[in-house]
C-alpha cells in the first residue's frame, strides 16, 4: 500500500463531500507519513481527543469510546446518550503513534511504519489493538492515493481516484499520545484490505508480494462506520468496486515537454 496521497482542494470540498468545515490552514496537497494531515470524527469524539478526562494518565489509552463519542461514564446505569452526529475535521499526523510509545523521538521513528494497518490484524496487532478495541475509528478524506505499477519492470507512480472525480473517505484509526513533558501527538493510520483478487488494485505493488488497497467507505456509511460497535466494525472492510476507480500514470515534468522541442 502506497505511502502517498492527495488531500482535498479547494476547501469547499470538505463541506460538500463530508459535511465538515475545512481545516483552518489548507496544508500540503501531497501527503506522506509523518506529515500533518487530518481525519474526520463526530464532534463529541473530537472534544474527547482535545480534552481527555483528567483521570487518564499519559501512558494510558485514550478514553474508551463506543464509536459515537460516548464514554463509559455516560453509559452507567443502563442509560446511554447519543453523541451529536455533527462531524469535525481533526488536524493530525499521518502515521499512528500508540499511547505506550515512550518518547517523541521514538514516535517519529515508528510513525512511517504505522501509516497503515491490515484490517484483518488490527484487533490483534500490538500497535493498533487498543485503537481498534476502543472504537477510535475515523474517516480520512482524500482526493486520490498513489500506487506503483511494476508491470513494466520498474515502478511507475500511478494516481488512483474515483471515476466521478469525487473525494474518497477512507477508514482509519486514530490515537492520542502524550509525553511526560505534556507534549501531545494526535495521529492516524489507514486501514487496508487484501487486493489480490481486486480487478484493478491487484496490478499494483512490488511483484510477488501481497497486494493491498485502502478500505474506501461508501458515502452513505460514514456515520455508521464511526458509530458501529467494535465487533461489527470489520463488516465495513469491503473492497471498493473496481469500475468506480480510475488509474492514471503520474506525468513527470519531462513528460510534458512537447516532442521535438529542444529548448
Beta strands, then each sheet from edge to edge (+ up, - down):
strand 1: 5-6
strand 2: 30-31
strand 3: 36-42
strand 4: 87-94
strand 5: 116-118
strand 6: 137-142
strand 7: 144-149
strand 8: 156-162
strand 9: 168-178
strand 10: 184-194
strand 11: 212-214
strand 12: 216-217
strand 13: 245-249
sheet 1: 2+ 1- 7+ 8- 13+
sheet 2: 3+ 4- 10- 5-
sheet 3: 3+ 4- 10- 9+ 6-
sheet 4: 3+ 4- 10- 11+
sheet 5: 3+ 4- 10- 9+ 12-
end
